[in-house]
Amino acid sequence: MMKYKSQTIWQADNSWELIISIEGFNDIFSAVEFSVKSFKNLSYDSFNRELIVQINNSYRSILDSEVLVGKLKPESREKLITDAEDFQTINLSIEQFWSIPELNGTFECLTYRVVDENDNPVNSTIQHLKVLQEQIKAIKSYV
């Protein structure tokens, strides 16, 4: 049975990008629902040296294995719009974030995606619409 990952892409100070991957979803629907509804806030707790994400009304520490850190390449600094190719992967543990001022605070969520167990993107737009459709049905059934 194929498993899916929810990936959210966060940015700090326009020069850093974090990709948070949460694994273990049995279907695309669950991974999309988690991505859409769950991620509200990502911040670095410099006191405890932890990366914390808000999921619904609770908080969870992100593990080093769940985060990929990218730094904007020097030749891409003048671009108005950047994409994945403009960032180089940096081997950096979450504990080391405290030493980089741009990573020592909060992050802005740019987008989300769902990938399969081989890290191939899946078309989640249709699945996202299905999530919303199910939510509308649930609301209507209570009214």
MDAnalysis code that builds the backbone (N, CA, C; Angstrom):
import MDAnalysis as mda
import numpy as np

u = mda.Universe.empty(429, n_residues=143, atom_resindex=np.repeat(np.arange(143), 3), trajectory=True)
u.add_TopologyAttr("name", ["N", "CA", "C"] * 143)
u.add_TopologyAttr("resid", np.arange(1, 144))
u.add_TopologyAttr("resname", ["MET", "MET", "LYS", "TYR", "LYS", "SER", "GLN", "THR", "ILE", "TRP", "GLN", "ALA", "ASP", "ASN", "SER", "TRP", "GLU", "LEU", "ILE", "ILE", "SER", "ILE", "GLU", "GLY", "PHE", "ASN", "ASP", "ILE", "PHE", "SER", "ALA", "VAL", "GLU", "PHE", "SER", "VAL", "LYS", "SER", "PHE", "LYS", "ASN", "LEU", "SER", "TYR", "ASP", "SER", "PHE", "ASN", "ARG", "GLU", "LEU", "ILE", "VAL", "GLN", "ILE", "ASN", "ASN", "SER", "TYR", "ARG", "SER", "ILE", "LEU", "ASP", "SER", "GLU", "VAL", "LEU", "VAL", "GLY", "LYS", "LEU", "LYS", "PRO", "GLU", "SER", "ARG", "GLU", "LYS", "LEU", "ILE", "THR", "ASP", "ALA", "GLU", "ASP", "PHE", "GLN", "THR", "ILE", "ASN", "LEU", "SER", "ILE", "GLU", "GLN", "PHE", "TRP", "SER", "ILE", "PRO", "GLU", "LEU", "ASN", "GLY", "THR", "PHE", "GLU", "CYS", "LEU", "THR", "TYR", "ARG", "VAL", "VAL", "ASP", "GLU", "ASN", "ASP", "ASN", "PRO", "VAL", "ASN", "SER", "THR", "ILE", "GLN", "HIS", "LEU", "LYS", "VAL", "LEU", "GLN", "GLU", "GLN", "ILE", "LYS", "ALA", "ILE", "LYS", "SER", "TYR", "VAL"])
u.atoms.positions = np.array([
    [0.844, -1.186, 0.000],
    [0.000, 0.000, 0.000],
    [0.884, 1.243, 0.000],
    [0.598, 2.173, -0.891],
    [1.393, 3.383, -1.005],
    [1.085, 4.332, 0.148],
    [2.115, 4.981, 0.659],
    [1.978, 5.999, 1.703],
    [2.286, 7.357, 1.089],
    [1.716, 8.406, 1.681],
    [1.900, 9.761, 1.179],
    [2.470, 10.661, 2.262],
    [3.079, 11.764, 1.808],
    [3.644, 12.768, 2.713],
    [2.960, 14.103, 2.457],
    [2.720, 14.802, 3.536],
    [2.272, 16.179, 3.465],
    [3.529, 17.040, 3.549],
    [3.702, 17.943, 2.607],
    [4.849, 18.850, 2.651],
    [4.348, 20.292, 2.646],
    [4.836, 21.058, 3.598],
    [4.555, 22.486, 3.610],
    [5.872, 23.218, 3.423],
    [5.813, 24.290, 2.677],
    [7.023, 25.056, 2.367],
    [6.901, 26.415, 3.043],
    [7.903, 26.708, 3.843],
    [7.932, 27.919, 4.660],
    [9.128, 28.764, 4.258],
    [9.022, 30.063, 4.484],
    [10.115, 30.972, 4.143],
    [10.448, 31.865, 5.325],
    [11.735, 32.150, 5.446],
    [12.226, 33.082, 6.461],
    [13.099, 34.115, 5.764],
    [12.764, 35.375, 5.935],
    [13.600, 36.475, 5.450],
    [13.927, 36.381, 3.955],
    [13.071, 35.805, 3.153],
    [13.244, 35.677, 1.703],
    [14.514, 34.953, 1.265],
    [15.398, 34.610, 2.186],
    [16.641, 33.950, 1.793],
    [16.760, 32.524, 2.317],
    [15.774, 32.100, 3.089],
    [15.774, 30.746, 3.634],
    [14.428, 30.090, 3.356],
    [14.479, 28.796, 3.061],
    [13.273, 28.029, 2.808],
    [13.342, 26.739, 3.615],
    [12.223, 26.384, 4.245],
    [12.128, 25.132, 4.981],
    [11.025, 24.296, 4.354],
    [11.318, 23.038, 4.095],
    [10.299, 22.108, 3.623],
    [10.073, 21.114, 4.750],
    [8.861, 21.140, 5.297],
    [8.492, 20.242, 6.389],
    [7.704, 19.078, 5.786],
    [8.199, 17.862, 5.978],
    [7.556, 16.656, 5.440],
    [7.060, 15.786, 6.584],
    [5.767, 15.567, 6.596],
    [5.153, 14.679, 7.581],
    [4.682, 13.434, 6.824],
    [5.197, 12.280, 7.216],
    [4.938, 11.029, 6.500],
    [3.807, 10.224, 7.123],
    [3.410, 9.181, 6.402],
    [2.552, 8.154, 6.969],
    [1.079, 8.223, 6.627],
    [0.688, 9.023, 5.645],
    [-0.726, 9.099, 5.280],
    [-1.068, 7.977, 4.311],
    [-2.191, 7.323, 4.551],
    [-2.599, 6.185, 3.720],
    [-3.203, 6.596, 2.386],
    [-3.676, 7.837, 2.297],
    [-4.270, 8.288, 1.041],
    [-3.982, 9.772, 0.835],
    [-4.179, 10.199, -0.389],
    [-3.919, 11.599, -0.750],
    [-4.851, 12.525, 0.023],
    [-6.103, 12.129, 0.135],
    [-7.107, 12.925, 0.829],
    [-6.628, 13.303, 2.236],
    [-6.146, 12.326, 2.996],
    [-5.692, 12.588, 4.376],
    [-4.498, 13.527, 4.409],
    [-3.580, 13.349, 3.481],
    [-2.391, 14.214, 3.432],
    [-2.772, 15.645, 3.079],
    [-3.692, 15.811, 2.123],
    [-4.150, 17.153, 1.744],
    [-4.896, 17.802, 2.903],
    [-5.787, 17.049, 3.515],
    [-6.557, 17.590, 4.629],
    [-5.632, 18.066, 5.747],
    [-4.611, 17.275, 6.049],
    [-3.645, 17.651, 7.076],
    [-2.932, 18.946, 6.687],
    [-2.494, 19.032, 5.442],
    [-1.785, 20.226, 4.969],
    [-2.660, 21.468, 5.034],
    [-3.880, 21.346, 4.557],
    [-4.775, 22.498, 4.456],
    [-5.241, 22.976, 5.823],
    [-5.636, 22.045, 6.674],
    [-6.266, 22.415, 7.935],
    [-5.297, 22.560, 9.096],
    [-4.167, 21.924, 9.022],
    [-3.360, 21.775, 10.225],
    [-2.292, 22.829, 10.447],
    [-1.594, 23.214, 9.432],
    [-0.447, 24.090, 9.658],
    [-0.876, 25.543, 9.746],
    [-0.702, 26.110, 10.917],
    [-1.093, 27.496, 11.162],
    [0.116, 28.381, 11.429],
    [1.083, 27.849, 12.128],
    [2.178, 28.672, 12.614],
    [3.422, 27.814, 12.780],
    [4.531, 28.296, 12.300],
    [5.814, 27.627, 12.477],
    [6.777, 28.635, 13.077],
    [7.409, 28.260, 14.171],
    [8.355, 29.170, 14.808],
    [9.490, 28.389, 15.451],
    [10.578, 29.108, 15.666],
    [11.744, 28.515, 16.312],
    [11.802, 29.008, 17.753],
    [11.861, 28.071, 18.674],
    [11.983, 28.374, 20.096],
    [13.472, 28.339, 20.436],
    [14.090, 29.510, 20.507],
    [15.541, 29.565, 20.726],
    [15.932, 29.117, 22.132],
    [15.026, 29.224, 23.095],
    [15.338, 28.791, 24.457],
    [15.516, 27.268, 24.503],
    [14.563, 26.560, 23.913],
    [14.622, 25.092, 23.902],
    [15.280, 24.534, 22.640],
    [15.602, 25.438, 21.707],
    [16.201, 25.061, 20.426],
    [15.363, 24.010, 19.708],
    [14.081, 24.358, 19.532],
    [13.127, 23.476, 18.863],
    [12.380, 24.251, 17.787],
    [12.034, 23.555, 16.736],
    [11.163, 24.082, 15.706],
    [9.764, 23.570, 16.035],
    [8.818, 24.497, 16.238],
    [7.485, 24.153, 16.724],
    [6.455, 24.518, 15.656],
    [5.534, 23.605, 15.392],
    [4.445, 23.875, 14.464],
    [3.124, 23.747, 15.206],
    [2.194, 24.650, 14.858],
    [0.855, 24.570, 15.438],
    [0.013, 23.675, 14.544],
    [-0.568, 22.641, 15.133],
    [-1.451, 21.729, 14.417],
    [-2.786, 21.764, 15.134],
    [-3.793, 22.310, 14.430],
    [-5.097, 22.560, 15.040],
    [-4.885, 23.414, 16.286],
    [-5.237, 22.935, 17.462],
    [-5.070, 23.730, 18.684],
    [-3.931, 23.239, 19.562],
    [-3.051, 22.423, 19.016],
    [-1.920, 21.932, 19.804],
    [-0.616, 22.232, 19.062],
    [0.476, 21.935, 19.718],
    [1.790, 22.221, 19.157],
    [2.607, 20.941, 19.099],
    [3.502, 20.869, 18.107],
    [4.328, 19.685, 17.910],
    [5.725, 20.127, 17.523],
    [6.719, 19.457, 18.091],
    [8.111, 19.696, 17.700],
    [8.380, 18.986, 16.378],
    [9.109, 19.659, 15.520],
    [9.518, 19.070, 14.249],
    [10.882, 18.417, 14.457],
    [11.043, 17.235, 13.906],
    [12.308, 16.504, 14.010],
    [13.246, 16.920, 12.885],
    [14.546, 16.751, 13.108],
    [15.523, 17.045, 12.056],
    [15.215, 16.277, 10.774],
    [14.756, 15.048, 10.919],
    [14.462, 14.207, 9.749],
    [13.238, 14.697, 8.966],
    [12.451, 15.605, 9.526],
    [11.245, 16.108, 8.873],
    [11.442, 17.458, 8.196],
    [12.639, 18.020, 8.292],
    [12.865, 19.352, 7.720],
    [14.053, 19.339, 6.757],
    [13.861, 20.019, 5.639],
    [14.919, 20.224, 4.659],
    [15.148, 21.734, 4.598],
    [16.362, 22.158, 4.827],
    [16.690, 23.582, 4.873],
    [17.346, 23.992, 3.562],
    [16.857, 25.071, 2.971],
    [17.446, 25.603, 1.751],
    [17.822, 27.061, 1.930],
    [18.959, 27.445, 1.365],
    [19.423, 28.839, 1.400],
    [19.427, 29.364, -0.029],
    [18.952, 30.588, -0.190],
    [18.905, 31.200, -1.509],
    [20.309, 31.299, -2.096],
    [20.468, 30.871, -3.334],
    [21.766, 30.948, -4.007],
    [22.106, 32.415, -4.273],
    [23.392, 32.775, -4.168],
    [23.787, 34.182, -4.386],
    [23.319, 34.742, -5.727],
    [23.371, 33.939, -6.773],
    [22.978, 34.421, -8.099],
    [21.465, 34.640, -8.233],
    [20.697, 34.202, -7.243],
    [19.231, 34.355, -7.288],
    [18.725, 35.488, -6.408],
    [19.608, 36.185, -5.739],
    [19.190, 37.233, -4.787],
    [18.431, 38.390, -5.426],
    [18.705, 38.685, -6.679],
    [18.051, 39.819, -7.339],
    [16.714, 39.448, -7.969],
    [16.350, 38.185, -7.970],
    [15.091, 37.749, -8.568],
    [13.905, 38.225, -7.742],
    [12.838, 38.620, -8.430],
    [11.612, 39.005, -7.747],
    [10.825, 37.779, -7.300],
    [10.841, 36.746, -8.135],
    [10.147, 35.498, -7.830],
    [11.151, 34.364, -7.896],
    [11.199, 33.584, -6.832],
    [12.120, 32.452, -6.792],
    [11.338, 31.145, -6.785],
    [12.027, 30.065, -7.138],
    [11.426, 28.739, -7.045],
    [12.451, 27.773, -6.460],
    [12.122, 26.515, -6.422],
    [12.953, 25.514, -5.746],
    [14.389, 25.490, -6.259],
    [14.589, 25.719, -7.546],
    [15.937, 25.677, -8.120],
    [16.833, 26.819, -7.634],
    [16.235, 27.846, -7.042],
    [17.002, 28.990, -6.559],
    [17.584, 28.768, -5.161],
    [17.256, 27.642, -4.545],
    [17.728, 27.336, -3.194],
    [18.668, 26.139, -3.218],
    [19.723, 26.232, -2.419],
    [20.623, 25.091, -2.267],
    [20.400, 24.483, -0.892],
    [20.384, 23.159, -0.848],
    [20.154, 22.464, 0.413],
    [21.355, 22.646, 1.328],
    [21.077, 22.974, 2.573],
    [22.096, 23.193, 3.592],
    [21.944, 22.119, 4.663],
    [23.036, 21.497, 5.032],
    [23.008, 20.506, 6.107],
    [23.071, 21.254, 7.435],
    [21.904, 21.420, 8.035],
    [21.793, 22.225, 9.242],
    [20.778, 21.571, 10.172],
    [21.169, 21.326, 11.405],
    [20.223, 20.752, 12.364],
    [19.361, 21.875, 12.943],
    [18.190, 21.501, 13.435],
    [17.289, 22.479, 14.042],
    [17.964, 23.175, 15.214],
    [18.746, 22.454, 15.953],
    [19.434, 23.050, 17.106],
    [20.354, 24.195, 16.693],
    [20.857, 24.167, 15.469],
    [21.770, 25.213, 14.984],
    [21.050, 26.483, 14.520],
    [19.721, 26.458, 14.424],
    [18.984, 27.627, 13.956],
    [19.269, 28.860, 14.808],
    [19.516, 28.682, 16.090],
    [19.711, 29.822, 16.996],
    [20.859, 30.711, 16.543],
    [21.841, 30.149, 15.835],
    [23.017, 30.917, 15.428],
    [22.789, 31.725, 14.144],
    [21.626, 31.556, 13.515],
    [21.312, 32.273, 12.272],
    [20.097, 33.154, 12.535],
    [20.292, 34.459, 12.626],
    [19.187, 35.354, 12.997],
    [17.921, 35.174, 12.154],
    [18.063, 34.936, 10.861],
    [16.884, 34.777, 9.990],
    [16.071, 33.519, 10.314],
    [16.705, 32.529, 10.930],
    [16.018, 31.281, 11.270],
    [15.583, 31.248, 12.730],
    [15.836, 32.317, 13.438],
    [15.564, 32.376, 14.869],
    [14.303, 33.193, 15.117],
    [13.167, 32.687, 14.634],
    [11.914, 33.423, 14.793],
    [10.756, 32.679, 14.174],
    [9.892, 33.417, 13.455],
    [8.724, 32.798, 12.839],
    [8.920, 32.700, 11.330],
    [8.073, 31.892, 10.708],
    [8.182, 31.624, 9.282],
    [6.829, 31.840, 8.618],
    [6.862, 32.143, 7.338],
    [5.646, 32.348, 6.561],
    [5.414, 31.127, 5.677],
    [4.195, 30.581, 5.719],
    [3.870, 29.421, 4.892],
    [3.613, 29.882, 3.461],
    [4.343, 29.310, 2.518],
    [4.187, 29.688, 1.118],
    [3.185, 28.808, 0.390],
    [3.290, 27.512, 0.602],
    [2.425, 26.584, -0.115],
    [2.502, 25.205, 0.520],
    [1.721, 24.304, 0.001],
    [1.786, 22.916, 0.430],
    [1.714, 22.022, -0.802],
    [2.105, 20.792, -0.607],
    [1.979, 19.794, -1.660],
    [1.925, 18.418, -1.009],
    [1.535, 17.456, -1.793],
    [1.518, 16.072, -1.350],
    [2.418, 15.301, -2.299],
    [3.255, 14.444, -1.724],
    [4.143, 13.604, -2.527],
    [3.929, 12.153, -2.135],
    [4.281, 11.259, -3.071],
    [4.164, 9.840, -2.753],
    [5.418, 9.374, -2.027],
    [5.507, 8.096, -1.751],
    [6.635, 7.573, -0.971],
    [7.967, 7.692, -1.701],
    [7.933, 7.974, -3.020],
    [9.153, 8.189, -3.795],
    [9.437, 9.676, -4.006],
    [8.734, 10.528, -3.266],
    [8.838, 11.987, -3.353],
    [8.392, 12.568, -4.687],
    [7.540, 11.840, -5.405],
    [6.946, 12.366, -6.632],
    [5.693, 13.147, -6.274],
    [5.576, 14.399, -6.753],
    [4.377, 15.191, -6.441],
    [3.127, 14.532, -7.013],
    [2.040, 14.618, -6.278],
    [0.750, 14.147, -6.775],
    [-0.135, 15.359, -6.976],
    [-1.084, 15.236, -7.873],
    [-1.985, 16.345, -8.142],
    [-2.964, 16.457, -6.987],
    [-2.724, 17.400, -6.118],
    [-3.559, 17.527, -4.928],
    [-4.666, 18.567, -5.083],
    [-4.713, 19.286, -6.185],
    [-5.747, 20.298, -6.364],
    [-7.131, 19.666, -6.352],
    [-7.292, 18.591, -7.097],
    [-8.578, 17.905, -7.131],
    [-8.898, 17.353, -5.749],
    [-7.897, 16.809, -5.089],
    [-8.120, 16.260, -3.761],
    [-8.505, 17.357, -2.768],
    [-7.881, 18.526, -2.891],
    [-8.217, 19.648, -2.019],
    [-9.688, 20.034, -2.202],
    [-10.135, 20.072, -3.441],
    [-11.533, 20.401, -3.704],
    [-12.462, 19.353, -3.095],
    [-12.049, 18.100, -3.125],
    [-12.858, 17.045, -2.513],
    [-12.937, 17.230, -0.996],
    [-11.839, 17.647, -0.378],
    [-11.851, 17.916, 1.060],
    [-12.871, 19.005, 1.363],
    [-12.824, 20.088, 0.607],
    [-13.760, 21.186, 0.820],
    [-15.201, 20.742, 0.580],
    [-15.397, 19.921, -0.439],
    [-16.726, 19.413, -0.747],
    [-17.269, 18.573, 0.419],
    [-16.439, 17.736, 0.986],
    [-16.854, 16.921, 2.131],
    [-17.173, 17.788, 3.350],
    [-16.390, 18.839, 3.545],
    [-16.636, 19.737, 4.663],
    [-17.965, 20.464, 4.493],
    [-18.279, 20.867, 3.281],
    [-19.555, 21.532, 3.005],
    [-20.716, 20.575, 3.268],
    [-20.575, 19.330, 2.832],
    [-21.616, 18.325, 3.084],
    [-21.836, 18.127, 4.577],
    [-20.736, 18.068, 5.340],
    [-20.839, 17.880, 6.783],
    [-21.552, 19.058, 7.437],
    [-21.253, 20.262, 6.997],
    [-21.890, 21.455, 7.553],
    [-23.387, 21.441, 7.233],
    [-23.716, 21.115, 5.986],
    [-25.122, 21.089, 5.580],
    [-25.915, 20.045, 6.353],
    [-25.279, 18.945, 6.717],
    [-25.998, 17.882, 7.432],
    [-26.339, 18.298, 8.858],
    [-25.615, 19.278, 9.392],
    [-25.891, 19.774, 10.753],
    [-26.921, 20.904, 10.765],
    [-27.148, 21.498, 9.612],
    [-28.073, 22.646, 9.524],
    [-29.488, 22.203, 9.336],
])
